[in-house]
Amino acid sequence: MKKIILYFFIIIGICFIIPIFFTTKFKTREVFIEEEKPKELLDIEKYSYTDFSTIRLLHKDGSIEEKRIR
């Protein structure tokens, strides 16, 4: 009877001890995220929506080519 109780406790002990060895502990880092504050509020009335029809392409030689979308 003593062997059965001993084996029972050994099996229960193994079931709880083995996961402790194989579990990794993660280090927690505190990350501070600063909220971006808007520099300037967009004034919709002053903004020209015709600029959306123009695309500026920058080439490797530094020249800028403007394309208009139809």
Secondary structure as GFF3:
##gff-version 3
##sequence-region A 1 70
A	DSSP	alpha_helix	2	22	.	.	.	ID=ss1
A	DSSP	three_ten_helix	49	53	.	.	.	ID=ss2
A	DSSP	beta_strand	54	58	.	.	.	ID=ss3
A	DSSP	beta_strand	64	68	.	.	.	ID=ss4
###
